[in-house]
Amino acid sequence: MKKWLLFASAMCLTFVIAACGANNTKEANKEVDTVVADSGAAASDLVITASNWKFDQKEYKIKAGQTVNIELDSIEGMHGVQIKNTDYTISGGKAVPVTISEPGTYEMICNRPCGTGHIEMKATLVVE
């Protein structure tokens, strides 16, 4: 029984390490401060790229009242996005239509525990 418990614990640890991974690419470390959703169409697209314990941008901007299809692309680890003070949650692989009518600043956090830097995985959504 103890061997089975030890084996199961080792497998869980292996899964967590594989899911979180290590950030070894220089391209993933490249940051731009702000991304603005494309305003040329009725519904714009915004892709948020998540890697180990950070989003690719510190700030994203959208227009108030405009529908924006937000998609999460997790290139390292398993992540999700929650826009605080709204009902919007974005999981990897699916675009979610987001419409926020009230201008302001909204905090975005990773809502899927992803390792040691999870608590610091935050960005800002500015609604203008």
N, CA, C and O atoms as a GROMACS GRO file, in nm:
protein
  512
    1MET      N    1   0.082  -0.120   0.000
    1MET     CA    2   0.000   0.000   0.000
    1MET      C    3   0.086   0.126   0.000
    1MET      O    4   0.056   0.223  -0.069
    2LYS      N    5   0.196   0.124   0.078
    2LYS     CA    6   0.284   0.239   0.084
    2LYS      C    7   0.354   0.262  -0.049
    2LYS      O    8   0.375   0.376  -0.090
    3LYS      N    9   0.389   0.154  -0.118
    3LYS     CA   10   0.454   0.168  -0.248
    3LYS      C   11   0.358   0.230  -0.349
    3LYS      O   12   0.398   0.313  -0.430
    4TRP      N   13   0.232   0.191  -0.344
    4TRP     CA   14   0.132   0.247  -0.435
    4TRP      C   15   0.113   0.396  -0.409
    4TRP      O   16   0.103   0.475  -0.504
    5LEU      N   17   0.107   0.437  -0.283
    5LEU     CA   18   0.092   0.577  -0.246
    5LEU      C   19   0.214   0.658  -0.292
    5LEU      O   20   0.200   0.769  -0.342
    6LEU      N   21   0.332   0.603  -0.274
    6LEU     CA   22   0.455   0.669  -0.319
    6LEU      C   23   0.455   0.683  -0.472
    6LEU      O   24   0.492   0.788  -0.524
    7PHE      N   25   0.415   0.578  -0.541
    7PHE     CA   26   0.408   0.583  -0.688
    7PHE      C   27   0.308   0.688  -0.734
    7PHE      O   28   0.338   0.766  -0.825
    8ALA      N   29   0.189   0.692  -0.674
    8ALA     CA   30   0.086   0.789  -0.712
    8ALA      C   31   0.133   0.931  -0.684
    8ALA      O   32   0.108   1.021  -0.764
    9SER      N   33   0.202   0.952  -0.572
    9SER     CA   34   0.255   1.086  -0.540
    9SER      C   35   0.360   1.128  -0.642
    9SER      O   36   0.362   1.244  -0.685
   10ALA      N   37   0.446   1.037  -0.681
   10ALA     CA   38   0.549   1.068  -0.781
   10ALA      C   39   0.487   1.102  -0.916
   10ALA      O   40   0.535   1.191  -0.986
   11MET      N   41   0.381   1.031  -0.954
   11MET     CA   42   0.313   1.060  -1.081
   11MET      C   43   0.247   1.198  -1.077
   11MET      O   44   0.252   1.272  -1.175
   12CYS      N   45   0.184   1.232  -0.965
   12CYS     CA   46   0.121   1.364  -0.952
   12CYS      C   47   0.225   1.474  -0.961
   12CYS      O   48   0.202   1.575  -1.028
   13LEU      N   49   0.338   1.457  -0.895
   13LEU     CA   50   0.445   1.555  -0.899
   13LEU      C   51   0.499   1.570  -1.042
   13LEU      O   52   0.525   1.681  -1.088
   14THR      N   53   0.514   1.459  -1.112
   14THR     CA   54   0.559   1.463  -1.251
   14THR      C   55   0.461   1.540  -1.338
   14THR      O   56   0.503   1.618  -1.424
   15PHE      N   57   0.332   1.518  -1.317
   15PHE     CA   58   0.230   1.588  -1.394
   15PHE      C   59   0.237   1.739  -1.368
   15PHE      O   60   0.229   1.818  -1.462
   16VAL      N   61   0.251   1.780  -1.242
   16VAL     CA   62   0.256   1.923  -1.208
   16VAL      C   63   0.379   1.988  -1.270
   16VAL      O   64   0.369   2.098  -1.325
   17ILE      N   65   0.493   1.922  -1.263
   17ILE     CA   66   0.614   1.977  -1.322
   17ILE      C   67   0.600   1.987  -1.473
   17ILE      O   68   0.642   2.087  -1.531
   18ALA      N   69   0.543   1.886  -1.537
   18ALA     CA   70   0.525   1.890  -1.682
   18ALA      C   71   0.426   1.998  -1.723
   18ALA      O   72   0.445   2.064  -1.826
   19ALA      N   73   0.320   2.018  -1.644
   19ALA     CA   74   0.219   2.120  -1.676
   19ALA      C   75   0.275   2.260  -1.664
   19ALA      O   76   0.243   2.347  -1.745
   20CYS      N   77   0.358   2.283  -1.564
   20CYS     CA   78   0.414   2.417  -1.543
   20CYS      C   79   0.534   2.443  -1.631
   20CYS      O   80   0.552   2.554  -1.680
   21GLY      N   81   0.618   2.344  -1.651
   21GLY     CA   82   0.733   2.357  -1.738
   21GLY      C   83   0.834   2.458  -1.689
   21GLY      O   84   0.824   2.510  -1.578
   22ALA      N   85   0.930   2.486  -1.775
   22ALA     CA   86   1.033   2.586  -1.746
   22ALA      C   87   1.039   2.683  -1.861
   22ALA      O   88   1.019   2.645  -1.977
   23ASN      N   89   1.067   2.807  -1.832
   23ASN     CA   90   1.072   2.911  -1.934
   23ASN      C   91   1.214   2.925  -1.984
   23ASN      O   92   1.295   2.997  -1.925
   24ASN      N   93   1.246   2.855  -2.093
   24ASN     CA   94   1.381   2.856  -2.146
   24ASN      C   95   1.395   2.931  -2.276
   24ASN      O   96   1.506   2.943  -2.327
   25THR      N   97   1.287   2.984  -2.333
   25THR     CA   98   1.296   3.049  -2.462
   25THR      C   99   1.307   3.199  -2.445
   25THR      O  100   1.238   3.259  -2.363
   26LYS      N  101   1.396   3.260  -2.524
   26LYS     CA  102   1.410   3.404  -2.520
   26LYS      C  103   1.287   3.472  -2.578
   26LYS      O  104   1.250   3.581  -2.533
   27GLU      N  105   1.223   3.410  -2.676
   27GLU     CA  106   1.104   3.468  -2.738
   27GLU      C  107   0.991   3.484  -2.637
   27GLU      O  108   0.916   3.581  -2.644
   28ALA      N  109   0.979   3.392  -2.543
   28ALA     CA  110   0.873   3.400  -2.442
   28ALA      C  111   0.899   3.513  -2.344
   28ALA      O  112   0.805   3.562  -2.280
   29ASN      N  113   1.025   3.557  -2.330
   29ASN     CA  114   1.058   3.664  -2.239
   29ASN      C  115   1.036   3.802  -2.299
   29ASN      O  116   1.043   3.902  -2.228
   30LYS      N  117   1.009   3.809  -2.428
   30LYS     CA  118   0.988   3.937  -2.494
   30LYS      C  119   0.851   3.991  -2.453
   30LYS      O  120   0.750   3.923  -2.468
   31GLU      N  121   0.849   4.115  -2.402
   31GLU     CA  122   0.724   4.173  -2.355
   31GLU      C  123   0.694   4.304  -2.426
   31GLU      O  124   0.784   4.381  -2.458
   32VAL      N  125   0.567   4.326  -2.450
   32VAL     CA  126   0.516   4.453  -2.497
   32VAL      C  127   0.418   4.498  -2.391
   32VAL      O  128   0.346   4.416  -2.334
   33ASP      N  129   0.414   4.627  -2.362
   33ASP     CA  130   0.334   4.673  -2.250
   33ASP      C  131   0.184   4.672  -2.274
   33ASP      O  132   0.108   4.643  -2.181
   34THR      N  133   0.137   4.702  -2.395
   34THR     CA  134  -0.006   4.717  -2.417
   34THR      C  135  -0.046   4.655  -2.551
   34THR      O  136   0.025   4.669  -2.650
   35VAL      N  137  -0.160   4.587  -2.552
   35VAL     CA  138  -0.219   4.536  -2.674
   35VAL      C  139  -0.358   4.594  -2.684
   35VAL      O  140  -0.435   4.591  -2.588
   36VAL      N  141  -0.392   4.648  -2.802
   36VAL     CA  142  -0.524   4.704  -2.825
   36VAL      C  143  -0.598   4.612  -2.920
   36VAL      O  144  -0.544   4.572  -3.023
   37ALA      N  145  -0.722   4.578  -2.887
   37ALA     CA  146  -0.803   4.492  -2.973
   37ALA      C  147  -0.826   4.563  -3.106
   37ALA      O  148  -0.844   4.684  -3.109
   38ASP      N  149  -0.826   4.486  -3.214
   38ASP     CA  150  -0.852   4.539  -3.347
   38ASP      C  151  -0.991   4.600  -3.352
   38ASP      O  152  -1.089   4.534  -3.317
   39SER      N  153  -0.999   4.725  -3.395
   39SER     CA  154  -1.129   4.792  -3.394
   39SER      C  155  -1.190   4.801  -3.534
   39SER      O  156  -1.286   4.876  -3.553
   40GLY      N  157  -1.138   4.726  -3.631
   40GLY     CA  158  -1.186   4.735  -3.767
   40GLY      C  159  -1.312   4.658  -3.796
   40GLY      O  160  -1.373   4.681  -3.901
   41ALA      N  161  -1.355   4.569  -3.711
   41ALA     CA  162  -1.473   4.486  -3.738
   41ALA      C  163  -1.576   4.504  -3.627
   41ALA      O  164  -1.548   4.565  -3.523
   42ALA      N  165  -1.695   4.451  -3.651
   42ALA     CA  166  -1.802   4.460  -3.551
   42ALA      C  167  -1.761   4.387  -3.424
   42ALA      O  168  -1.787   4.435  -3.314
   43ALA      N  169  -1.697   4.273  -3.438
   43ALA     CA  170  -1.644   4.200  -3.322
   43ALA      C  171  -1.495   4.185  -3.343
   43ALA      O  172  -1.451   4.130  -3.444
   44SER      N  173  -1.415   4.234  -3.249
   44SER     CA  174  -1.270   4.227  -3.260
   44SER      C  175  -1.219   4.101  -3.194
   44SER      O  176  -1.292   4.033  -3.121
   45ASP      N  177  -1.093   4.071  -3.220
   45ASP     CA  178  -1.030   3.956  -3.160
   45ASP      C  179  -0.911   4.001  -3.076
   45ASP      O  180  -0.836   4.091  -3.116
   46LEU      N  181  -0.895   3.939  -2.961
   46LEU     CA  182  -0.782   3.967  -2.874
   46LEU      C  183  -0.731   3.833  -2.825
   46LEU      O  184  -0.806   3.755  -2.765
   47VAL      N  185  -0.604   3.805  -2.850
   47VAL     CA  186  -0.544   3.679  -2.805
   47VAL      C  187  -0.450   3.711  -2.690
   47VAL      O  188  -0.359   3.793  -2.702
   48ILE      N  189  -0.474   3.645  -2.578
   48ILE     CA  190  -0.388   3.658  -2.461
   48ILE      C  191  -0.301   3.534  -2.458
   48ILE      O  192  -0.352   3.422  -2.454
   49THR      N  193  -0.170   3.553  -2.458
   49THR     CA  194  -0.078   3.440  -2.455
   49THR      C  195  -0.024   3.425  -2.314
   49THR      O  196   0.030   3.519  -2.256
   50ALA      N  197  -0.038   3.305  -2.259
   50ALA     CA  198   0.008   3.277  -2.123
   50ALA      C  199   0.124   3.179  -2.128
   50ALA      O  200   0.122   3.081  -2.203
   51SER      N  201   0.225   3.208  -2.049
   51SER     CA  202   0.337   3.116  -2.032
   51SER      C  203   0.359   3.101  -1.882
   51SER      O  204   0.273   3.138  -1.802
   52ASN      N  205   0.472   3.049  -1.844
   52ASN     CA  206   0.496   3.024  -1.702
   52ASN      C  207   0.485   3.150  -1.619
   52ASN      O  208   0.575   3.234  -1.619
   53TRP      N  209   0.376   3.162  -1.550
   53TRP     CA  210   0.350   3.262  -1.449
   53TRP      C  211   0.348   3.406  -1.500
   53TRP      O  212   0.377   3.499  -1.425
   54LYS      N  213   0.312   3.423  -1.629
   54LYS     CA  214   0.293   3.558  -1.680
   54LYS      C  215   0.210   3.556  -1.807
   54LYS      O  216   0.206   3.457  -1.880
   55PHE      N  217   0.144   3.668  -1.832
   55PHE     CA  218   0.076   3.690  -1.958
   55PHE      C  219   0.172   3.767  -2.049
   55PHE      O  220   0.264   3.833  -2.000
   56ASP      N  221   0.150   3.760  -2.180
   56ASP     CA  222   0.243   3.824  -2.273
   56ASP      C  223   0.242   3.976  -2.265
   56ASP      O  224   0.336   4.041  -2.309
   57GLN      N  225   0.136   4.034  -2.210
   57GLN     CA  226   0.126   4.178  -2.195
   57GLN      C  227   0.090   4.212  -2.051
   57GLN      O  228   0.029   4.132  -1.980
   58LYS      N  229   0.129   4.330  -2.009
   58LYS     CA  230   0.088   4.378  -1.877
   58LYS      C  231  -0.048   4.445  -1.885
   58LYS      O  232  -0.120   4.452  -1.786
   59GLU      N  233  -0.082   4.496  -2.004
   59GLU     CA  234  -0.207   4.569  -2.020
   59GLU      C  235  -0.268   4.541  -2.156
   59GLU      O  236  -0.198   4.535  -2.257
   60TYR      N  237  -0.399   4.525  -2.158
   60TYR     CA  238  -0.476   4.506  -2.281
   60TYR      C  239  -0.584   4.614  -2.282
   60TYR      O  240  -0.635   4.652  -2.176
   61LYS      N  241  -0.620   4.663  -2.401
   61LYS     CA  242  -0.723   4.768  -2.411
   61LYS      C  243  -0.833   4.724  -2.506
   61LYS      O  244  -0.809   4.665  -2.611
   62ILE      N  245  -0.957   4.756  -2.465
   62ILE     CA  246  -1.073   4.735  -2.551
   62ILE      C  247  -1.163   4.858  -2.540
   62ILE      O  248  -1.148   4.939  -2.449
   63LYS      N  249  -1.256   4.870  -2.632
   63LYS     CA  250  -1.351   4.981  -2.632
   63LYS      C  251  -1.476   4.941  -2.551
   63LYS      O  252  -1.523   4.828  -2.560
   64ALA      N  253  -1.527   5.035  -2.472
   64ALA     CA  254  -1.648   5.011  -2.394
   64ALA      C  255  -1.766   4.982  -2.486
   64ALA      O  256  -1.785   5.053  -2.585
   65GLY      N  257  -1.843   4.880  -2.454
   65GLY     CA  258  -1.961   4.845  -2.531
   65GLY      C  259  -1.934   4.765  -2.657
   65GLY      O  260  -2.028   4.718  -2.721
   66GLN      N  261  -1.810   4.748  -2.695
   66GLN     CA  262  -1.774   4.673  -2.815
   66GLN      C  263  -1.752   4.526  -2.778
   66GLN      O  264  -1.688   4.496  -2.677
   67THR      N  265  -1.804   4.435  -2.860
   67THR     CA  266  -1.782   4.293  -2.837
   67THR      C  267  -1.644   4.254  -2.888
   67THR      O  268  -1.610   4.279  -3.004
   68VAL      N  269  -1.566   4.192  -2.802
   68VAL     CA  270  -1.431   4.148  -2.835
   68VAL      C  271  -1.425   3.998  -2.807
   68VAL      O  272  -1.458   3.954  -2.697
   69ASN      N  273  -1.382   3.921  -2.905
   69ASN     CA  274  -1.362   3.778  -2.886
   69ASN      C  275  -1.224   3.758  -2.824
   69ASN      O  276  -1.122   3.777  -2.891
   70ILE      N  277  -1.221   3.721  -2.697
   70ILE     CA  278  -1.094   3.701  -2.626
   70ILE      C  279  -1.062   3.552  -2.623
   70ILE      O  280  -1.145   3.470  -2.584
   71GLU      N  281  -0.941   3.521  -2.666
   71GLU     CA  282  -0.895   3.382  -2.669
   71GLU      C  283  -0.768   3.371  -2.587
   71GLU      O  284  -0.683   3.460  -2.590
   72LEU      N  285  -0.753   3.262  -2.514
   72LEU     CA  286  -0.635   3.236  -2.435
   72LEU      C  287  -0.551   3.130  -2.504
   72LEU      O  288  -0.600   3.022  -2.537
   73ASP      N  289  -0.425   3.162  -2.524
   73ASP     CA  290  -0.330   3.067  -2.583
   73ASP      C  291  -0.223   3.038  -2.477
   73ASP      O  292  -0.140   3.123  -2.448
   74SER      N  293  -0.226   2.918  -2.420
   74SER     CA  294  -0.127   2.878  -2.320
   74SER      C  295  -0.012   2.808  -2.391
   74SER      O  296  -0.027   2.695  -2.439
   75ILE      N  297   0.102   2.875  -2.397
   75ILE     CA  298   0.217   2.815  -2.466
   75ILE      C  299   0.304   2.735  -2.370
   75ILE      O  300   0.382   2.650  -2.413
   76GLU      N  301   0.292   2.763  -2.241
   76GLU     CA  302   0.363   2.686  -2.139
   76GLU      C  303   0.270   2.671  -2.019
   76GLU      O  304   0.218   2.770  -1.968
   77GLY      N  305   0.250   2.551  -1.975
   77GLY     CA  306   0.167   2.528  -1.858
   77GLY      C  307   0.018   2.531  -1.892
   77GLY      O  308  -0.020   2.547  -2.007
   78MET      N  309  -0.063   2.515  -1.789
   78MET     CA  310  -0.208   2.517  -1.804
   78MET      C  311  -0.261   2.639  -1.730
   78MET      O  312  -0.239   2.655  -1.610
   79HIS      N  313  -0.331   2.727  -1.804
   79HIS     CA  314  -0.375   2.854  -1.748
   79HIS      C  315  -0.520   2.882  -1.784
   79HIS      O  316  -0.576   2.818  -1.873
   80GLY      N  317  -0.578   2.977  -1.717
   80GLY     CA  318  -0.710   3.029  -1.745
   80GLY      C  319  -0.710   3.177  -1.709
   80GLY      O  320  -0.621   3.222  -1.637
   81VAL      N  321  -0.808   3.252  -1.756
   81VAL     CA  322  -0.815   3.395  -1.725
   81VAL      C  323  -0.952   3.427  -1.666
   81VAL      O  324  -1.055   3.385  -1.718
   82GLN      N  325  -0.950   3.500  -1.557
   82GLN     CA  326  -1.072   3.553  -1.498
   82GLN      C  327  -1.059   3.705  -1.499
   82GLN      O  328  -0.958   3.760  -1.454
   83ILE      N  329  -1.163   3.773  -1.552
   83ILE     CA  330  -1.166   3.919  -1.548
   83ILE      C  331  -1.242   3.956  -1.422
   83ILE      O  332  -1.363   3.935  -1.412
   84LYS      N  333  -1.170   4.011  -1.325
   84LYS     CA  334  -1.229   4.044  -1.195
   84LYS      C  335  -1.342   4.144  -1.211
   84LYS      O  336  -1.339   4.229  -1.301
   85ASN      N  337  -1.441   4.136  -1.125
   85ASN     CA  338  -1.559   4.222  -1.122
   85ASN      C  339  -1.647   4.206  -1.245
   85ASN      O  340  -1.728   4.294  -1.276
   86THR      N  341  -1.632   4.095  -1.315
   86THR     CA  342  -1.720   4.058  -1.426
   86THR      C  343  -1.750   3.910  -1.412
   86THR      O  344  -1.696   3.843  -1.323
   87ASP      N  345  -1.834   3.858  -1.500
   87ASP     CA  346  -1.864   3.715  -1.501
   87ASP      C  347  -1.783   3.640  -1.606
   87ASP      O  348  -1.813   3.525  -1.636
   88TYR      N  349  -1.680   3.704  -1.663
   88TYR     CA  350  -1.607   3.644  -1.774
   88TYR      C  351  -1.489   3.559  -1.725
   88TYR      O  352  -1.406   3.604  -1.645
   89THR      N  353  -1.486   3.435  -1.775
   89THR     CA  354  -1.376   3.342  -1.753
   89THR      C  355  -1.339   3.284  -1.888
   89THR      O  356  -1.425   3.239  -1.963
   90ILE      N  357  -1.210   3.284  -1.919
   90ILE     CA  358  -1.163   3.236  -2.049
   90ILE      C  359  -1.072   3.116  -2.026
   90ILE      O  360  -0.977   3.123  -1.947
   91SER      N  361  -1.102   3.006  -2.094
   91SER     CA  362  -1.018   2.886  -2.088
   91SER      C  363  -0.941   2.876  -2.219
   91SER      O  364  -0.978   2.937  -2.320
   92GLY      N  365  -0.835   2.798  -2.217
   92GLY     CA  366  -0.753   2.780  -2.336
   92GLY      C  367  -0.828   2.716  -2.450
   92GLY      O  368  -0.906   2.623  -2.431
   93GLY      N  369  -0.805   2.767  -2.572
   93GLY     CA  370  -0.860   2.706  -2.692
   93GLY      C  371  -0.995   2.756  -2.736
   93GLY      O  372  -1.038   2.724  -2.847
   94LYS      N  373  -1.066   2.833  -2.653
   94LYS     CA  374  -1.199   2.880  -2.691
   94LYS      C  375  -1.202   3.032  -2.688
   94LYS      O  376  -1.156   3.093  -2.591
   95ALA      N  377  -1.257   3.094  -2.792
   95ALA     CA  378  -1.277   3.238  -2.791
   95ALA      C  379  -1.407   3.269  -2.719
   95ALA      O  380  -1.509   3.206  -2.744
   96VAL      N  381  -1.403   3.365  -2.629
   96VAL     CA  382  -1.520   3.404  -2.552
   96VAL      C  383  -1.558   3.547  -2.591
   96VAL      O  384  -1.474   3.637  -2.581
   97PRO      N  385  -1.683   3.569  -2.636
   97PRO     CA  386  -1.724   3.706  -2.668
   97PRO      C  387  -1.743   3.786  -2.539
   97PRO      O  388  -1.822   3.749  -2.452
   98VAL      N  389  -1.670   3.895  -2.529
   98VAL     CA  390  -1.672   3.978  -2.408
   98VAL      C  391  -1.720   4.118  -2.445
   98VAL      O  392  -1.668   4.180  -2.538
   99THR      N  393  -1.820   4.166  -2.373
   99THR     CA  394  -1.870   4.302  -2.390
   99THR      C  395  -1.877   4.366  -2.252
   99THR      O  396  -1.954   4.322  -2.166
  100ILE      N  397  -1.797   4.469  -2.231
  100ILE     CA  398  -1.798   4.542  -2.104
  100ILE      C  399  -1.840   4.685  -2.135
  100ILE      O  400  -1.770   4.756  -2.207
  101SER      N  401  -1.952   4.726  -2.082
  101SER     CA  402  -2.007   4.858  -2.112
  101SER      C  403  -1.949   4.968  -2.024
  101SER      O  404  -1.944   5.084  -2.064
  102GLU      N  405  -1.905   4.932  -1.906
  102GLU     CA  406  -1.857   5.030  -1.810
  102GLU      C  407  -1.707   5.055  -1.828
  102GLU      O  408  -1.627   4.965  -1.802
  103PRO      N  409  -1.667   5.176  -1.872
  103PRO     CA  410  -1.523   5.206  -1.884
  103PRO      C  411  -1.454   5.194  -1.748
  103PRO      O  412  -1.515   5.218  -1.643
  104GLY      N  413  -1.330   5.157  -1.752
  104GLY     CA  414  -1.253   5.143  -1.628
  104GLY      C  415  -1.138   5.047  -1.645
  104GLY      O  416  -1.106   5.004  -1.756
  105THR      N  417  -1.078   5.013  -1.535
  105THR     CA  418  -0.964   4.922  -1.532
  105THR      C  419  -1.006   4.796  -1.459
  105THR      O  420  -1.058   4.801  -1.347
  106TYR      N  421  -0.984   4.683  -1.522
  106TYR     CA  422  -1.023   4.554  -1.467
  106TYR      C  423  -0.898   4.466  -1.453
  106TYR      O  424  -0.818   4.456  -1.545
  107GLU      N  425  -0.884   4.403  -1.338
  107GLU     CA  426  -0.772   4.313  -1.316
  107GLU      C  427  -0.804   4.177  -1.377
  107GLU      O  428  -0.914   4.125  -1.361
  108MET      N  429  -0.707   4.121  -1.446
  108MET     CA  430  -0.719   3.986  -1.500
  108MET      C  431  -0.618   3.898  -1.426
  108MET      O  432  -0.502   3.935  -1.409
  109ILE      N  433  -0.665   3.781  -1.383
  109ILE     CA  434  -0.578   3.690  -1.310
  109ILE      C  435  -0.586   3.551  -1.373
  109ILE      O  436  -0.683   3.517  -1.442
  110CYS      N  437  -0.484   3.472  -1.348
  110CYS     CA  438  -0.488   3.331  -1.387
  110CYS      C  439  -0.576   3.261  -1.284
  110CYS      O  440  -0.550   3.270  -1.163
  111ASN      N  441  -0.678   3.191  -1.331
  111ASN     CA  442  -0.771   3.125  -1.238
  111ASN      C  443  -0.749   2.974  -1.230
  111ASN      O  444  -0.834   2.902  -1.179
  112ARG      N  445  -0.637   2.928  -1.280
  112ARG     CA  446  -0.604   2.786  -1.272
  112ARG      C  447  -0.468   2.773  -1.204
  112ARG      O  448  -0.368   2.818  -1.260
  113PRO      N  449  -0.460   2.714  -1.085
  113PRO     CA  450  -0.332   2.703  -1.015
  113PRO      C  451  -0.225   2.643  -1.106
  113PRO      O  452  -0.241   2.533  -1.159
  114CYS      N  453  -0.116   2.719  -1.124
  114CYS     CA  454  -0.017   2.679  -1.226
  114CYS      C  455   0.125   2.671  -1.172
  114CYS      O  456   0.220   2.658  -1.249
  115GLY      N  457   0.141   2.677  -1.043
  115GLY     CA  458   0.276   2.661  -0.988
  115GLY      C  459   0.315   2.775  -0.895
  115GLY      O  460   0.231   2.852  -0.849
  116THR      N  461   0.445   2.785  -0.869
  116THR     CA  462   0.496   2.877  -0.768
  116THR      C  463   0.471   3.024  -0.798
  116THR      O  464   0.455   3.101  -0.704
  117GLY      N  465   0.465   3.066  -0.922
  117GLY     CA  466   0.443   3.206  -0.956
  117GLY      C  467   0.298   3.239  -0.986
  117GLY      O  468   0.269   3.348  -1.034
  118HIS      N  469   0.207   3.147  -0.958
  118HIS     CA  470   0.065   3.165  -0.991
  118HIS      C  471   0.006   3.293  -0.931
  118HIS      O  472  -0.067   3.365  -0.999
  119ILE      N  473   0.036   3.322  -0.808
  119ILE     CA  474  -0.023   3.437  -0.738
  119ILE      C  475   0.016   3.569  -0.804
  119ILE      O  476  -0.056   3.668  -0.791
  120GLU      N  477   0.128   3.573  -0.875
  120GLU     CA  478   0.176   3.695  -0.941
  120GLU      C  479   0.130   3.706  -1.086
  120GLU      O  480   0.164   3.803  -1.154
  121MET      N  481   0.055   3.609  -1.134
  121MET     CA  482   0.015   3.607  -1.274
  121MET      C  483  -0.108   3.695  -1.294
  121MET      O  484  -0.222   3.650  -1.280
  122LYS      N  485  -0.081   3.823  -1.326
  122LYS     CA  486  -0.187   3.922  -1.338
  122LYS      C  487  -0.160   4.013  -1.458
  122LYS      O  488  -0.046   4.029  -1.501
  123ALA      N  489  -0.267   4.072  -1.510
  123ALA     CA  490  -0.259   4.173  -1.615
  123ALA      C  491  -0.375   4.268  -1.594
  123ALA      O  492  -0.460   4.245  -1.509
  124THR      N  493  -0.379   4.374  -1.673
  124THR     CA  494  -0.485   4.474  -1.661
  124THR      C  495  -0.561   4.484  -1.793
  124THR      O  496  -0.501   4.486  -1.900
  125LEU      N  497  -0.693   4.490  -1.784
  125LEU     CA  498  -0.778   4.514  -1.899
  125LEU      C  499  -0.835   4.655  -1.884
  125LEU      O  500  -0.910   4.683  -1.791
  126VAL      N  501  -0.798   4.743  -1.978
  126VAL     CA  502  -0.846   4.880  -1.975
  126VAL      C  503  -0.963   4.892  -2.074
  126VAL      O  504  -0.948   4.862  -2.193
  127VAL      N  505  -1.077   4.933  -2.024
  127VAL     CA  506  -1.196   4.952  -2.107
  127VAL      C  507  -1.214   5.102  -2.124
  127VAL      O  508  -1.240   5.175  -2.028
  128GLU      N  509  -1.198   5.148  -2.248
  128GLU     CA  510  -1.204   5.292  -2.277
  128GLU      C  511  -1.335   5.333  -2.334
  128GLU      O  512  -1.356   5.451  -2.364
   0.00000   0.00000   0.00000
